[in-house]
């Protein structure tokens, strides 16, 4: 077992140093931590309204693989985060 010796450090200084180190680590964790949010689903109509397009365009984008559709009991849904990530930046 290693032994560490603190010379000219008061217990209060040591405590403060430990607390600051823990706060630093917690702040780093908070930066990278994103709480898991429930998946939000959109209907075809909601996707069409979001982009101000026709339902036929939503259908065509799905057929082309631009959007991924999910089906539950005959109803078609799209994941909001996937719809938003389908938007790509134009190269100039």
BELUR-V712540 format. One record per run of one state. SS is the DSSP state (helix for helix, strand for strand, loop for the rest). FROM is the first residue (numbers start at 0). TO is the last residue. If there is no record, write none. Layout:
SS;FROM;TO  SS;FROM;TO
//
This chain:
loop;0;9  helix;10;31  loop;32;39  strand;40;42  helix;43;50  loop;51;53  helix;54;63  loop;64;67  strand;68;71  loop;72;73  strand;74;78  helix;79;84  loop;85;91
//
